[in-house]
Structures are given as C-alpha cells and as structure tokens.
C-alpha cells in the first residue's frame, strides 16, 4: 500500500465515522475514532453514548454541557456528563 491509498483509506474511515457520529450528535468524535481505529472506531461510536441528553425539566434535547435549556430556559448544572434534575427541597 502506498501513502496515497493509506491517506484515502483514512479519509474514507474518517468520513464514515463522521456520518455515523452525526446520528449520535458527535460527528467530530466519530471522525476521530474512524481515522484512528477504522471499522472498530465505527462500532465504538455506534455503541457509545449519545452526544445529547433530554432536559430533566421539559424533556427537550440538550447538547452536552449546554448551560441553559433552549426550550424551557432552565439553567443546567452538569455532573459527570448528566444534567442535574429539578432541585429537591431537603
Ligand atoms: Zn428544558
């Protein structure tokens, strides 16, 4: 394999990973995994966590680390990749 076919394979792996990552709202992560690991990276991105999570207040889709819900306006505190739900009175 010469360097051109190596480069084309990596580009194809990355592009496919990017497409798969889009379904998970993680296109960049998908492209990186695709380039690094090829088909194994695709499996990782398909089986991996979604880049979005529902708002604990209204259920609207949130991007990871989004500071405020676009639908209900609630401000979010993120703990280990999950938004904290409504504050309980204790
Ligand atoms: Zn909300």
PDB file of the backbone (N, CA, C, O) and the ligand in Angstrom, with CONECT records:
HET     ZN  A 101       1
ATOM      1  N   UNK A   1       0.847  -1.196   0.000  1.00  0.00           N
ATOM      2  CA  UNK A   1       0.000   0.000   0.000  1.00  0.00           C
ATOM      3  C   UNK A   1       0.882   1.246   0.000  1.00  0.00           C
ATOM      4  O   UNK A   1       1.736   1.393   0.874  1.00  0.00           O
ATOM      5  N   UNK A   2       0.693   2.131  -0.951  1.00  0.00           N
ATOM      6  CA  UNK A   2       1.464   3.372  -0.920  1.00  0.00           C
ATOM      7  C   UNK A   2       0.742   4.435  -0.087  1.00  0.00           C
ATOM      8  O   UNK A   2      -0.382   4.224   0.369  1.00  0.00           O
ATOM      9  N   UNK A   3       1.389   5.547   0.098  1.00  0.00           N
ATOM     10  CA  UNK A   3       0.857   6.525   1.049  1.00  0.00           C
ATOM     11  C   UNK A   3      -0.455   7.130   0.572  1.00  0.00           C
ATOM     12  O   UNK A   3      -1.274   7.558   1.385  1.00  0.00           O
ATOM     13  N   UNK A   4      -0.664   7.169  -0.777  1.00  0.00           N
ATOM     14  CA  UNK A   4      -1.919   7.754  -1.274  1.00  0.00           C
ATOM     15  C   UNK A   4      -3.104   6.872  -0.888  1.00  0.00           C
ATOM     16  O   UNK A   4      -4.140   7.378  -0.456  1.00  0.00           O
ATOM     17  N   UNK A   5      -2.955   5.553  -1.042  1.00  0.00           N
ATOM     18  CA  UNK A   5      -4.071   4.684  -0.671  1.00  0.00           C
ATOM     19  C   UNK A   5      -4.264   4.657   0.839  1.00  0.00           C
ATOM     20  O   UNK A   5      -5.390   4.521   1.316  1.00  0.00           O
ATOM     21  N   UNK A   6      -3.156   4.787   1.610  1.00  0.00           N
ATOM     22  CA  UNK A   6      -3.292   4.889   3.065  1.00  0.00           C
ATOM     23  C   UNK A   6      -4.093   6.140   3.415  1.00  0.00           C
ATOM     24  O   UNK A   6      -5.007   6.099   4.240  1.00  0.00           O
ATOM     25  N   UNK A   7      -3.734   7.253   2.774  1.00  0.00           N
ATOM     26  CA  UNK A   7      -4.432   8.505   3.058  1.00  0.00           C
ATOM     27  C   UNK A   7      -5.908   8.406   2.680  1.00  0.00           C
ATOM     28  O   UNK A   7      -6.779   8.859   3.422  1.00  0.00           O
ATOM     29  N   UNK A   8      -6.185   7.798   1.496  1.00  0.00           N
ATOM     30  CA  UNK A   8      -7.582   7.685   1.064  1.00  0.00           C
ATOM     31  C   UNK A   8      -8.375   6.788   2.003  1.00  0.00           C
ATOM     32  O   UNK A   8      -9.539   7.069   2.288  1.00  0.00           O
ATOM     33  N   UNK A   9      -7.759   5.710   2.489  1.00  0.00           N
ATOM     34  CA  UNK A   9      -8.457   4.833   3.431  1.00  0.00           C
ATOM     35  C   UNK A   9      -8.791   5.584   4.703  1.00  0.00           C
ATOM     36  O   UNK A   9      -9.907   5.495   5.213  1.00  0.00           O
ATOM     37  N   UNK A  10      -7.803   6.336   5.223  1.00  0.00           N
ATOM     38  CA  UNK A  10      -8.046   7.090   6.452  1.00  0.00           C
ATOM     39  C   UNK A  10      -9.150   8.112   6.243  1.00  0.00           C
ATOM     40  O   UNK A  10      -9.996   8.301   7.117  1.00  0.00           O
ATOM     41  N   UNK A  11      -9.147   8.788   5.065  1.00  0.00           N
ATOM     42  CA  UNK A  11     -10.188   9.776   4.783  1.00  0.00           C
ATOM     43  C   UNK A  11     -11.552   9.099   4.716  1.00  0.00           C
ATOM     44  O   UNK A  11     -12.538   9.635   5.222  1.00  0.00           O
ATOM     45  N   UNK A  12     -11.613   7.916   4.090  1.00  0.00           N
ATOM     46  CA  UNK A  12     -12.884   7.195   3.996  1.00  0.00           C
ATOM     47  C   UNK A  12     -13.340   6.740   5.379  1.00  0.00           C
ATOM     48  O   UNK A  12     -14.521   6.854   5.706  1.00  0.00           O
ATOM     49  N   UNK A  13     -12.420   6.226   6.193  1.00  0.00           N
ATOM     50  CA  UNK A  13     -12.771   5.815   7.559  1.00  0.00           C
ATOM     51  C   UNK A  13     -13.272   7.006   8.363  1.00  0.00           C
ATOM     52  O   UNK A  13     -14.260   6.911   9.092  1.00  0.00           O
ATOM     53  N   UNK A  14     -12.569   8.136   8.218  1.00  0.00           N
ATOM     54  CA  UNK A  14     -12.970   9.336   8.966  1.00  0.00           C
ATOM     55  C   UNK A  14     -14.319   9.848   8.509  1.00  0.00           C
ATOM     56  O   UNK A  14     -15.147  10.233   9.335  1.00  0.00           O
ATOM     57  N   UNK A  15     -14.558   9.860   7.186  1.00  0.00           N
ATOM     58  CA  UNK A  15     -15.832  10.371   6.666  1.00  0.00           C
ATOM     59  C   UNK A  15     -16.986   9.492   7.119  1.00  0.00           C
ATOM     60  O   UNK A  15     -18.045   9.993   7.498  1.00  0.00           O
ATOM     61  N   UNK A  16     -16.778   8.165   7.078  1.00  0.00           N
ATOM     62  CA  UNK A  16     -17.832   7.255   7.535  1.00  0.00           C
ATOM     63  C   UNK A  16     -18.081   7.445   9.031  1.00  0.00           C
ATOM     64  O   UNK A  16     -19.229   7.469   9.476  1.00  0.00           O
ATOM     65  N   UNK A  17     -16.993   7.580   9.807  1.00  0.00           N
ATOM     66  CA  UNK A  17     -17.146   7.820  11.242  1.00  0.00           C
ATOM     67  C   UNK A  17     -17.890   9.109  11.517  1.00  0.00           C
ATOM     68  O   UNK A  17     -18.695   9.194  12.444  1.00  0.00           O
ATOM     69  N   UNK A  18     -17.608  10.123  10.687  1.00  0.00           N
ATOM     70  CA  UNK A  18     -18.277  11.415  10.856  1.00  0.00           C
ATOM     71  C   UNK A  18     -19.774  11.254  10.609  1.00  0.00           C
ATOM     72  O   UNK A  18     -20.594  11.784  11.359  1.00  0.00           O
ATOM     73  N   UNK A  19     -20.130  10.506   9.537  1.00  0.00           N
ATOM     74  CA  UNK A  19     -21.544  10.288   9.221  1.00  0.00           C
ATOM     75  C   UNK A  19     -22.243   9.520  10.344  1.00  0.00           C
ATOM     76  O   UNK A  19     -23.349   9.869  10.757  1.00  0.00           O
ATOM     77  N   UNK A  20     -21.572   8.460  10.834  1.00  0.00           N
ATOM     78  CA  UNK A  20     -22.161   7.684  11.925  1.00  0.00           C
ATOM     79  C   UNK A  20     -22.293   8.553  13.174  1.00  0.00           C
ATOM     80  O   UNK A  20     -23.294   8.493  13.888  1.00  0.00           O
ATOM     81  N   UNK A  21     -21.248   9.373  13.425  1.00  0.00           N
ATOM     82  CA  UNK A  21     -21.276  10.239  14.601  1.00  0.00           C
ATOM     83  C   UNK A  21     -22.406  11.250  14.550  1.00  0.00           C
ATOM     84  O   UNK A  21     -22.915  11.668  15.590  1.00  0.00           O
ATOM     85  N   UNK A  22     -22.803  11.650  13.340  1.00  0.00           N
ATOM     86  CA  UNK A  22     -23.892  12.623  13.224  1.00  0.00           C
ATOM     87  C   UNK A  22     -25.186  12.086  13.809  1.00  0.00           C
ATOM     88  O   UNK A  22     -25.983  12.847  14.358  1.00  0.00           O
ATOM     89  N   UNK A  23     -25.403  10.771  13.697  1.00  0.00           N
ATOM     90  CA  UNK A  23     -26.619  10.184  14.267  1.00  0.00           C
ATOM     91  C   UNK A  23     -26.593  10.264  15.786  1.00  0.00           C
ATOM     92  O   UNK A  23     -27.636  10.236  16.439  1.00  0.00           O
ATOM     93  N   UNK A  24     -25.400  10.364  16.336  1.00  0.00           N
ATOM     94  CA  UNK A  24     -25.251  10.442  17.788  1.00  0.00           C
ATOM     95  C   UNK A  24     -24.966  11.881  18.232  1.00  0.00           C
ATOM     96  O   UNK A  24     -24.700  12.134  19.407  1.00  0.00           O
ATOM     97  N   UNK A  25     -25.024  12.809  17.290  1.00  0.00           N
ATOM     98  CA  UNK A  25     -24.681  14.198  17.565  1.00  0.00           C
ATOM     99  C   UNK A  25     -23.244  14.336  18.038  1.00  0.00           C
ATOM    100  O   UNK A  25     -22.926  15.244  18.806  1.00  0.00           O
ATOM    101  N   UNK A  26     -22.374  13.441  17.583  1.00  0.00           N
ATOM    102  CA  UNK A  26     -20.947  13.512  17.922  1.00  0.00           C
ATOM    103  C   UNK A  26     -20.117  13.297  16.658  1.00  0.00           C
ATOM    104  O   UNK A  26     -19.294  12.383  16.617  1.00  0.00           O
ATOM    105  N   UNK A  27     -20.319  14.129  15.615  1.00  0.00           N
ATOM    106  CA  UNK A  27     -19.608  13.888  14.353  1.00  0.00           C
ATOM    107  C   UNK A  27     -18.096  13.958  14.480  1.00  0.00           C
ATOM    108  O   UNK A  27     -17.390  13.177  13.843  1.00  0.00           O
ATOM    109  N   UNK A  28     -17.580  14.885  15.295  1.00  0.00           N
ATOM    110  CA  UNK A  28     -16.127  15.018  15.415  1.00  0.00           C
ATOM    111  C   UNK A  28     -15.538  13.783  16.086  1.00  0.00           C
ATOM    112  O   UNK A  28     -14.523  13.247  15.640  1.00  0.00           O
ATOM    113  N   UNK A  29     -16.179  13.338  17.157  1.00  0.00           N
ATOM    114  CA  UNK A  29     -15.704  12.124  17.825  1.00  0.00           C
ATOM    115  C   UNK A  29     -15.754  10.945  16.868  1.00  0.00           C
ATOM    116  O   UNK A  29     -14.847  10.113  16.863  1.00  0.00           O
ATOM    117  N   UNK A  30     -16.810  10.863  16.054  1.00  0.00           N
ATOM    118  CA  UNK A  30     -16.931   9.776  15.092  1.00  0.00           C
ATOM    119  C   UNK A  30     -15.800   9.795  14.079  1.00  0.00           C
ATOM    120  O   UNK A  30     -15.233   8.750  13.761  1.00  0.00           O
ATOM    121  N   UNK A  31     -15.466  10.986  13.566  1.00  0.00           N
ATOM    122  CA  UNK A  31     -14.387  11.097  12.586  1.00  0.00           C
ATOM    123  C   UNK A  31     -13.053  10.690  13.208  1.00  0.00           C
ATOM    124  O   UNK A  31     -12.262   9.983  12.582  1.00  0.00           O
ATOM    125  N   UNK A  32     -12.804  11.138  14.441  1.00  0.00           N
ATOM    126  CA  UNK A  32     -11.533  10.816  15.098  1.00  0.00           C
ATOM    127  C   UNK A  32     -11.408   9.308  15.319  1.00  0.00           C
ATOM    128  O   UNK A  32     -10.370   8.715  15.026  1.00  0.00           O
ATOM    129  N   UNK A  33     -12.476   8.695  15.837  1.00  0.00           N
ATOM    130  CA  UNK A  33     -12.447   7.243  16.055  1.00  0.00           C
ATOM    131  C   UNK A  33     -12.289   6.503  14.739  1.00  0.00           C
ATOM    132  O   UNK A  33     -11.558   5.517  14.658  1.00  0.00           O
ATOM    133  N   UNK A  34     -12.989   6.989  13.691  1.00  0.00           N
ATOM    134  CA  UNK A  34     -12.898   6.335  12.388  1.00  0.00           C
ATOM    135  C   UNK A  34     -11.477   6.362  11.844  1.00  0.00           C
ATOM    136  O   UNK A  34     -10.992   5.351  11.336  1.00  0.00           O
ATOM    137  N   UNK A  35     -10.803   7.507  11.942  1.00  0.00           N
ATOM    138  CA  UNK A  35      -9.430   7.619  11.439  1.00  0.00           C
ATOM    139  C   UNK A  35      -8.489   6.749  12.269  1.00  0.00           C
ATOM    140  O   UNK A  35      -7.620   6.068  11.724  1.00  0.00           O
ATOM    141  N   UNK A  36      -8.667   6.777  13.592  1.00  0.00           N
ATOM    142  CA  UNK A  36      -7.723   6.068  14.457  1.00  0.00           C
ATOM    143  C   UNK A  36      -7.898   4.555  14.367  1.00  0.00           C
ATOM    144  O   UNK A  36      -6.917   3.814  14.305  1.00  0.00           O
ATOM    145  N   UNK A  37      -9.152   4.100  14.361  1.00  0.00           N
ATOM    146  CA  UNK A  37      -9.394   2.659  14.504  1.00  0.00           C
ATOM    147  C   UNK A  37     -10.141   2.043  13.334  1.00  0.00           C
ATOM    148  O   UNK A  37     -10.351   0.830  13.316  1.00  0.00           O
ATOM    149  N   UNK A  38     -10.556   2.859  12.338  1.00  0.00           N
ATOM    150  CA  UNK A  38     -11.277   2.298  11.198  1.00  0.00           C
ATOM    151  C   UNK A  38     -12.616   1.715  11.628  1.00  0.00           C
ATOM    152  O   UNK A  38     -13.336   2.323  12.419  1.00  0.00           O
ATOM    153  N   UNK A  39     -12.954   0.525  11.103  1.00  0.00           N
ATOM    154  CA  UNK A  39     -14.258  -0.076  11.411  1.00  0.00           C
ATOM    155  C   UNK A  39     -14.484  -0.264  12.908  1.00  0.00           C
ATOM    156  O   UNK A  39     -15.622  -0.197  13.371  1.00  0.00           O
ATOM    157  N   UNK A  40     -13.414  -0.499  13.672  1.00  0.00           N
ATOM    158  CA  UNK A  40     -13.576  -0.647  15.125  1.00  0.00           C
ATOM    159  C   UNK A  40     -14.059   0.680  15.720  1.00  0.00           C
ATOM    160  O   UNK A  40     -14.891   0.703  16.627  1.00  0.00           O
ATOM    161  N   UNK A  41     -13.518   1.784  15.189  1.00  0.00           N
ATOM    162  CA  UNK A  41     -13.961   3.100  15.643  1.00  0.00           C
ATOM    163  C   UNK A  41     -15.433   3.340  15.336  1.00  0.00           C
ATOM    164  O   UNK A  41     -16.136   3.979  16.119  1.00  0.00           O
ATOM    165  N   UNK A  42     -15.907   2.825  14.188  1.00  0.00           N
ATOM    166  CA  UNK A  42     -17.331   2.982  13.858  1.00  0.00           C
ATOM    167  C   UNK A  42     -18.191   2.269  14.892  1.00  0.00           C
ATOM    168  O   UNK A  42     -19.216   2.783  15.340  1.00  0.00           O
ATOM    169  N   UNK A  43     -17.739   1.060  15.263  1.00  0.00           N
ATOM    170  CA  UNK A  43     -18.500   0.296  16.256  1.00  0.00           C
ATOM    171  C   UNK A  43     -18.536   1.080  17.569  1.00  0.00           C
ATOM    172  O   UNK A  43     -19.574   1.163  18.226  1.00  0.00           O
ATOM    173  N   UNK A  44     -17.387   1.655  17.943  1.00  0.00           N
ATOM    174  CA  UNK A  44     -17.317   2.400  19.201  1.00  0.00           C
ATOM    175  C   UNK A  44     -18.299   3.568  19.173  1.00  0.00           C
ATOM    176  O   UNK A  44     -18.992   3.825  20.157  1.00  0.00           O
ATOM    177  N   UNK A  45     -18.357   4.280  18.033  1.00  0.00           N
ATOM    178  CA  UNK A  45     -19.224   5.459  18.002  1.00  0.00           C
ATOM    179  C   UNK A  45     -20.690   5.036  17.953  1.00  0.00           C
ATOM    180  O   UNK A  45     -21.544   5.721  18.516  1.00  0.00           O
ATOM    181  N   UNK A  46     -20.995   3.922  17.293  1.00  0.00           N
ATOM    182  CA  UNK A  46     -22.391   3.466  17.208  1.00  0.00           C
ATOM    183  C   UNK A  46     -22.871   2.974  18.575  1.00  0.00           C
ATOM    184  O   UNK A  46     -24.008   3.231  18.970  1.00  0.00           O
ATOM    185  N   UNK A  47     -21.994   2.263  19.295  1.00  0.00           N
ATOM    186  CA  UNK A  47     -22.392   1.715  20.589  1.00  0.00           C
ATOM    187  C   UNK A  47     -22.225   2.727  21.717  1.00  0.00           C
ATOM    188  O   UNK A  47     -22.752   2.530  22.812  1.00  0.00           O
ATOM    189  N   UNK A  48     -21.494   3.809  21.455  1.00  0.00           N
ATOM    190  CA  UNK A  48     -21.174   4.768  22.501  1.00  0.00           C
ATOM    191  C   UNK A  48     -22.372   5.621  22.896  1.00  0.00           C
ATOM    192  O   UNK A  48     -23.451   5.512  22.314  1.00  0.00           O
ATOM    193  N   UNK A  49     -22.162   6.470  23.896  1.00  0.00           N
ATOM    194  CA  UNK A  49     -23.255   7.310  24.377  1.00  0.00           C
ATOM    195  C   UNK A  49     -23.609   8.387  23.368  1.00  0.00           C
ATOM    196  O   UNK A  49     -22.776   8.791  22.557  1.00  0.00           O
ATOM    197  N   UNK A  50     -24.827   8.838  23.425  1.00  0.00           N
ATOM    198  CA  UNK A  50     -25.259   9.931  22.565  1.00  0.00           C
ATOM    199  C   UNK A  50     -24.670  11.235  23.061  1.00  0.00           C
ATOM    200  O   UNK A  50     -24.419  11.407  24.254  1.00  0.00           O
ATOM    201  N   UNK A  51     -24.451  12.161  22.122  1.00  0.00           N
ATOM    202  CA  UNK A  51     -23.958  13.479  22.499  1.00  0.00           C
ATOM    203  C   UNK A  51     -25.073  14.382  22.985  1.00  0.00           C
ATOM    204  O   UNK A  51     -24.840  15.551  23.292  1.00  0.00           O
ATOM    205  N   UNK A  52     -26.282  13.851  23.057  1.00  0.00           N
ATOM    206  CA  UNK A  52     -27.411  14.648  23.536  1.00  0.00           C
ATOM    207  C   UNK A  52     -28.122  13.908  24.639  1.00  0.00           C
ATOM    208  O   UNK A  52     -28.075  12.680  24.719  1.00  0.00           O
ATOM    209  N   UNK A  53     -28.770  14.652  25.473  1.00  0.00           N
ATOM    210  CA  UNK A  53     -29.477  14.060  26.587  1.00  0.00           C
ATOM    211  C   UNK A  53     -30.740  14.884  26.821  1.00  0.00           C
ATOM    212  O   UNK A  53     -30.725  16.093  26.588  1.00  0.00           O
ATOM    213  N   UNK A  54     -31.830  14.271  27.274  1.00  0.00           N
ATOM    214  CA  UNK A  54     -33.055  15.061  27.458  1.00  0.00           C
ATOM    215  C   UNK A  54     -32.963  16.001  28.651  1.00  0.00           C
ATOM    216  O   UNK A  54     -32.322  15.691  29.655  1.00  0.00           O
ATOM    217  N   UNK A  55     -33.612  17.151  28.525  1.00  0.00           N
ATOM    218  CA  UNK A  55     -33.700  18.102  29.632  1.00  0.00           C
ATOM    219  C   UNK A  55     -34.481  17.472  30.775  1.00  0.00           C
ATOM    220  O   UNK A  55     -35.564  16.930  30.554  1.00  0.00           O
ATOM    221  N   UNK A  56     -33.939  17.536  32.017  1.00  0.00           N
ATOM    222  CA  UNK A  56     -34.646  16.917  33.143  1.00  0.00           C
ATOM    223  C   UNK A  56     -35.926  17.666  33.512  1.00  0.00           C
ATOM    224  O   UNK A  56     -36.755  17.143  34.257  1.00  0.00           O
ATOM    225  N   UNK A  57     -36.093  18.879  32.999  1.00  0.00           N
ATOM    226  CA  UNK A  57     -37.275  19.672  33.334  1.00  0.00           C
ATOM    227  C   UNK A  57     -38.390  19.483  32.313  1.00  0.00           C
ATOM    228  O   UNK A  57     -39.544  19.263  32.680  1.00  0.00           O
ATOM    229  N   UNK A  58     -38.034  19.572  31.002  1.00  0.00           N
ATOM    230  CA  UNK A  58     -39.075  19.550  29.983  1.00  0.00           C
ATOM    231  C   UNK A  58     -38.884  18.452  28.952  1.00  0.00           C
ATOM    232  O   UNK A  58     -39.767  18.237  28.123  1.00  0.00           O
ATOM    233  N   UNK A  59     -37.738  17.738  28.978  1.00  0.00           N
ATOM    234  CA  UNK A  59     -37.533  16.628  28.050  1.00  0.00           C
ATOM    235  C   UNK A  59     -36.972  17.032  26.699  1.00  0.00           C
ATOM    236  O   UNK A  59     -36.726  16.166  25.860  1.00  0.00           O
ATOM    237  N   UNK A  60     -36.759  18.331  26.459  1.00  0.00           N
ATOM    238  CA  UNK A  60     -36.172  18.756  25.186  1.00  0.00           C
ATOM    239  C   UNK A  60     -34.731  18.258  25.090  1.00  0.00           C
ATOM    240  O   UNK A  60     -34.073  18.025  26.104  1.00  0.00           O
ATOM    241  N   UNK A  61     -34.252  18.099  23.856  1.00  0.00           N
ATOM    242  CA  UNK A  61     -32.903  17.582  23.641  1.00  0.00           C
ATOM    243  C   UNK A  61     -31.863  18.643  23.968  1.00  0.00           C
ATOM    244  O   UNK A  61     -31.949  19.776  23.495  1.00  0.00           O
ATOM    245  N   UNK A  62     -30.872  18.266  24.786  1.00  0.00           N
ATOM    246  CA  UNK A  62     -29.800  19.187  25.170  1.00  0.00           C
ATOM    247  C   UNK A  62     -28.491  18.696  24.598  1.00  0.00           C
ATOM    248  O   UNK A  62     -28.227  17.493  24.578  1.00  0.00           O
ATOM    249  N   UNK A  63     -27.669  19.621  24.132  1.00  0.00           N
ATOM    250  CA  UNK A  63     -26.296  19.282  23.788  1.00  0.00           C
ATOM    251  C   UNK A  63     -25.525  19.120  25.086  1.00  0.00           C
ATOM    252  O   UNK A  63     -25.806  19.805  26.070  1.00  0.00           O
ATOM    253  N   UNK A  64     -24.550  18.210  25.093  1.00  0.00           N
ATOM    254  CA  UNK A  64     -23.749  18.029  26.304  1.00  0.00           C
ATOM    255  C   UNK A  64     -23.126  19.353  26.733  1.00  0.00           C
ATOM    256  O   UNK A  64     -22.602  20.105  25.911  1.00  0.00           O
ATOM    257  N   UNK A  65     -23.193  19.622  28.022  1.00  0.00           N
ATOM    258  CA  UNK A  65     -22.569  20.804  28.624  1.00  0.00           C
ATOM    259  C   UNK A  65     -23.274  22.121  28.278  1.00  0.00           C
ATOM    260  O   UNK A  65     -22.772  23.200  28.592  1.00  0.00           O
ATOM    261  N   UNK A  66     -24.448  22.024  27.624  1.00  0.00           N
ATOM    262  CA  UNK A  66     -25.217  23.234  27.339  1.00  0.00           C
ATOM    263  C   UNK A  66     -25.618  23.862  28.675  1.00  0.00           C
ATOM    264  O   UNK A  66     -26.101  23.161  29.564  1.00  0.00           O
ATOM    265  N   UNK A  67     -25.424  25.178  28.825  1.00  0.00           N
ATOM    266  CA  UNK A  67     -25.608  25.771  30.145  1.00  0.00           C
ATOM    267  C   UNK A  67     -27.065  26.100  30.425  1.00  0.00           C
ATOM    268  O   UNK A  67     -27.456  26.241  31.584  1.00  0.00           O
ATOM    269  N   UNK A  68     -27.882  26.226  29.365  1.00  0.00           N
ATOM    270  CA  UNK A  68     -29.274  26.601  29.573  1.00  0.00           C
ATOM    271  C   UNK A  68     -30.133  25.866  28.551  1.00  0.00           C
ATOM    272  O   UNK A  68     -29.765  25.766  27.381  1.00  0.00           O
ATOM    273  N   UNK A  69     -31.273  25.356  28.995  1.00  0.00           N
ATOM    274  CA  UNK A  69     -32.174  24.654  28.081  1.00  0.00           C
ATOM    275  C   UNK A  69     -32.806  25.658  27.125  1.00  0.00           C
ATOM    276  O   UNK A  69     -33.339  26.679  27.560  1.00  0.00           O
ATOM    277  N   UNK A  70     -32.748  25.372  25.807  1.00  0.00           N
ATOM    278  CA  UNK A  70     -33.308  26.275  24.824  1.00  0.00           C
ATOM    279  C   UNK A  70     -34.824  26.268  24.834  1.00  0.00           C
ATOM    280  O   UNK A  70     -35.447  27.227  24.376  1.00  0.00           O
ATOM    281  N   UNK A  71     -35.435  25.198  25.350  1.00  0.00           N
ATOM    282  CA  UNK A  71     -36.894  25.077  25.302  1.00  0.00           C
ATOM    283  C   UNK A  71     -37.561  25.701  26.530  1.00  0.00           C
ATOM    284  O   UNK A  71     -38.511  26.472  26.395  1.00  0.00           O
ATOM    285  N   UNK A  72     -37.064  25.368  27.729  1.00  0.00           N
ATOM    286  CA  UNK A  72     -37.755  25.848  28.933  1.00  0.00           C
ATOM    287  C   UNK A  72     -36.933  26.898  29.674  1.00  0.00           C
ATOM    288  O   UNK A  72     -37.431  27.501  30.624  1.00  0.00           O
ATOM    289  N   UNK A  73     -35.674  27.134  29.259  1.00  0.00           N
ATOM    290  CA  UNK A  73     -34.884  28.201  29.855  1.00  0.00           C
ATOM    291  C   UNK A  73     -34.246  27.849  31.189  1.00  0.00           C
ATOM    292  O   UNK A  73     -33.621  28.701  31.820  1.00  0.00           O
ATOM    293  N   UNK A  74     -34.398  26.595  31.628  1.00  0.00           N
ATOM    294  CA  UNK A  74     -33.785  26.203  32.898  1.00  0.00           C
ATOM    295  C   UNK A  74     -32.270  26.184  32.761  1.00  0.00           C
ATOM    296  O   UNK A  74     -31.745  25.725  31.746  1.00  0.00           O
ATOM    297  N   UNK A  75     -31.565  26.679  33.773  1.00  0.00           N
ATOM    298  CA  UNK A  75     -30.110  26.601  33.712  1.00  0.00           C
ATOM    299  C   UNK A  75     -29.673  25.235  34.228  1.00  0.00           C
ATOM    300  O   UNK A  75     -30.257  24.681  35.159  1.00  0.00           O
ATOM    301  N   UNK A  76     -28.615  24.706  33.587  1.00  0.00           N
ATOM    302  CA  UNK A  76     -28.198  23.333  33.841  1.00  0.00           C
ATOM    303  C   UNK A  76     -26.898  23.295  34.610  1.00  0.00           C
ATOM    304  O   UNK A  76     -25.982  24.075  34.349  1.00  0.00           O
ATOM    305  N   UNK A  77     -26.826  22.390  35.553  1.00  0.00           N
ATOM    306  CA  UNK A  77     -25.560  22.066  36.199  1.00  0.00           C
ATOM    307  C   UNK A  77     -25.214  20.647  35.787  1.00  0.00           C
ATOM    308  O   UNK A  77     -26.012  19.727  35.968  1.00  0.00           O
ATOM    309  N   UNK A  78     -24.015  20.471  35.228  1.00  0.00           N
ATOM    310  CA  UNK A  78     -23.635  19.160  34.701  1.00  0.00           C
ATOM    311  C   UNK A  78     -22.748  18.443  35.688  1.00  0.00           C
ATOM    312  O   UNK A  78     -21.756  18.989  36.171  1.00  0.00           O
ATOM    313  N   UNK A  79     -23.121  17.202  35.984  1.00  0.00           N
ATOM    314  CA  UNK A  79     -22.320  16.369  36.861  1.00  0.00           C
ATOM    315  C   UNK A  79     -22.031  15.078  36.135  1.00  0.00           C
ATOM    316  O   UNK A  79     -22.948  14.318  35.823  1.00  0.00           O
ATOM    317  N   UNK A  80     -20.765  14.823  35.865  1.00  0.00           N
ATOM    318  CA  UNK A  80     -20.318  13.615  35.161  1.00  0.00           C
ATOM    319  C   UNK A  80     -21.141  13.361  33.898  1.00  0.00           C
ATOM    320  O   UNK A  80     -21.619  12.248  33.678  1.00  0.00           O
ATOM    321  N   UNK A  81     -21.308  14.412  33.056  1.00  0.00           N
ATOM    322  CA  UNK A  81     -21.954  14.240  31.765  1.00  0.00           C
ATOM    323  C   UNK A  81     -23.469  14.158  31.816  1.00  0.00           C
ATOM    324  O   UNK A  81     -24.107  13.917  30.791  1.00  0.00           O
ATOM    325  N   UNK A  82     -24.066  14.357  33.010  1.00  0.00           N
ATOM    326  CA  UNK A  82     -25.522  14.348  33.090  1.00  0.00           C
ATOM    327  C   UNK A  82     -26.007  15.645  33.718  1.00  0.00           C
ATOM    328  O   UNK A  82     -25.375  16.165  34.638  1.00  0.00           O
ATOM    329  N   UNK A  83     -27.138  16.177  33.223  1.00  0.00           N
ATOM    330  CA  UNK A  83     -27.665  17.399  33.829  1.00  0.00           C
ATOM    331  C   UNK A  83     -28.370  17.064  35.133  1.00  0.00           C
ATOM    332  O   UNK A  83     -29.077  16.063  35.241  1.00  0.00           O
ATOM    333  N   UNK A  84     -28.161  17.922  36.111  1.00  0.00           N
ATOM    334  CA  UNK A  84     -28.867  17.736  37.386  1.00  0.00           C
ATOM    335  C   UNK A  84     -30.338  18.065  37.190  1.00  0.00           C
ATOM    336  O   UNK A  84     -30.674  19.038  36.514  1.00  0.00           O
ATOM    337  N   UNK A  85     -31.190  17.284  37.760  1.00  0.00           N
ATOM    338  CA  UNK A  85     -32.637  17.473  37.632  1.00  0.00           C
ATOM    339  C   UNK A  85     -33.122  18.599  38.530  1.00  0.00           C
ATOM    340  O   UNK A  85     -32.326  19.311  39.142  1.00  0.00           O
ATOM    341  N   UNK A  86     -34.450  18.749  38.600  1.00  0.00           N
ATOM    342  CA  UNK A  86     -35.020  19.791  39.466  1.00  0.00           C
ATOM    343  C   UNK A  86     -34.502  19.642  40.897  1.00  0.00           C
ATOM    344  O   UNK A  86     -34.411  18.534  41.424  1.00  0.00           O
ATOM    345  N   UNK A  87     -34.172  20.752  41.502  1.00  0.00           N
ATOM    346  CA  UNK A  87     -33.587  20.729  42.841  1.00  0.00           C
ATOM    347  C   UNK A  87     -34.645  20.276  43.849  1.00  0.00           C
ATOM    348  O   UNK A  87     -35.744  20.827  43.910  1.00  0.00           O
ATOM    349  N   UNK A  88     -34.294  19.281  44.619  1.00  0.00           N
ATOM    350  CA  UNK A  88     -35.248  18.786  45.624  1.00  0.00           C
ATOM    351  C   UNK A  88     -35.144  19.631  46.887  1.00  0.00           C
ATOM    352  O   UNK A  88     -34.058  20.084  47.248  1.00  0.00           O
ATOM    353  N   UNK A  89     -36.252  19.839  47.544  1.00  0.00           N
ATOM    354  CA  UNK A  89     -36.207  20.553  48.816  1.00  0.00           C
ATOM    355  C   UNK A  89     -35.945  19.541  49.922  1.00  0.00           C
ATOM    356  O   UNK A  89     -36.748  18.646  50.187  1.00  0.00           O
ATOM    357  N   UNK A  90     -34.783  19.719  50.559  1.00  0.00           N
ATOM    358  CA  UNK A  90     -34.405  18.767  51.596  1.00  0.00           C
ATOM    359  C   UNK A  90     -34.168  19.500  52.899  1.00  0.00           C
ATOM    360  O   UNK A  90     -33.837  18.877  53.907  1.00  0.00           O
TER     361      UNK A  90
HETATM  362 ZN    ZN A 101     -35.904  22.173  29.329  1.00  0.00          ZN
END
